[in-house]
Amino acid sequence: MQRRKILQDKKAFNTSIILASLNIPGVKTSEDRDSYIEQALLKVEVCLDDEEEGVITTHLIQQLLQYAPDKQEVSIYCTLPINKR
C-alpha cells in the first residue's frame, strides 16, 4: 500500500520537532503527550503566560501556524477514504 503525502516534508518535520520539544510535567510516553496536546488544542486551553509549563502557549500556536497545512494540503486530506463517511 502506497502512502500519500499530505504535508511537505519540511512542514511535517518542523511540526514534529515543535511538538516533541514540549515539556509537559507528568507525561511519560509520546502517546500520553500526543493525547494531552490533542485535548488541550480541542479545549482551546491557551495560556497567555509563555513561562507556564504544560499548557498550550501563544508562542507555541504562533510556531505551529507557520507550518499549518495550506489549502492544497487540506484538500488532499479531505479526499482520503478515512474522511468519507
C-alpha positions as CSV (number, residue, x, y, z in Angstrom):
1,M,0.0,0.0,0.0
2,Q,1.4,3.3,-1.1
3,R,1.4,6.2,1.4
4,R,0.1,9.6,0.3
5,K,2.0,12.6,1.4
6,I,-0.2,15.4,2.7
7,L,2.3,17.9,4.3
8,Q,5.5,18.9,2.7
9,D,8.5,17.1,4.3
10,K,9.8,20.3,5.9
11,K,6.4,21.2,7.4
12,A,5.9,17.8,8.8
13,F,9.5,17.6,10.2
14,N,9.3,21.1,11.8
15,T,5.9,20.4,13.3
16,S,7.1,17.1,14.8
17,I,10.1,18.9,16.4
18,I,8.0,21.6,17.9
19,L,5.5,19.1,19.4
20,A,8.3,16.7,20.6
21,S,10.0,19.6,22.4
22,L,7.1,20.4,24.6
23,N,7.9,19.8,28.2
24,I,4.7,18.6,29.9
25,P,5.1,17.6,33.6
26,G,3.9,14.2,34.5
27,V,3.7,12.9,30.9
28,K,6.0,9.9,30.4
29,T,5.2,8.5,26.9
30,S,4.8,10.0,23.5
31,E,1.2,8.7,23.3
32,D,0.3,10.5,26.5
33,R,2.0,13.6,25.3
34,D,0.1,13.4,22.0
35,S,-3.2,12.9,23.8
36,Y,-2.5,15.8,26.1
37,I,-1.7,18.1,23.2
38,E,-4.8,17.0,21.3
39,Q,-7.1,17.6,24.3
40,A,-5.5,21.0,25.1
41,L,-6.0,22.1,21.5
42,L,-9.5,20.8,21.3
43,K,-10.4,22.6,24.5
44,V,-8.5,25.7,23.4
45,E,-6.6,25.8,26.7
46,V,-4.3,28.6,25.8
47,C,-2.2,30.3,28.4
48,L,-1.1,33.8,27.8
49,D,1.8,33.4,30.2
50,D,4.5,31.8,27.9
51,E,6.6,30.9,31.0
52,E,4.0,28.4,32.4
53,E,4.7,24.8,31.6
54,G,2.3,22.1,30.5
55,V,-0.1,24.3,28.6
56,I,-0.5,25.5,25.0
57,T,1.0,28.9,24.9
58,T,0.6,31.7,22.4
59,H,4.2,31.2,21.3
60,L,3.5,27.6,20.5
61,I,0.5,28.4,18.5
62,Q,2.5,31.0,16.5
63,Q,5.1,28.4,15.8
64,L,2.5,25.8,14.7
65,L,0.7,28.3,12.5
66,Q,4.0,28.7,10.5
67,Y,3.7,25.1,9.4
68,A,-0.1,24.7,9.2
69,P,-1.4,22.9,6.1
70,D,-2.2,25.1,3.1
71,K,-5.4,24.8,1.1
72,Q,-3.9,22.2,-1.2
73,E,-2.8,20.0,1.7
74,V,-6.2,20.3,3.4
75,S,-7.8,19.4,0.1
76,I,-5.7,16.2,-0.2
77,Y,-6.5,15.3,3.4
78,C,-10.2,15.8,2.8
79,T,-10.1,13.3,-0.2
80,L,-8.7,10.5,1.9
81,P,-11.0,7.5,2.3
82,I,-10.9,7.8,6.1
83,N,-12.7,11.1,5.8
84,K,-15.6,9.8,3.6
85,R,-18.4,8.7,5.8
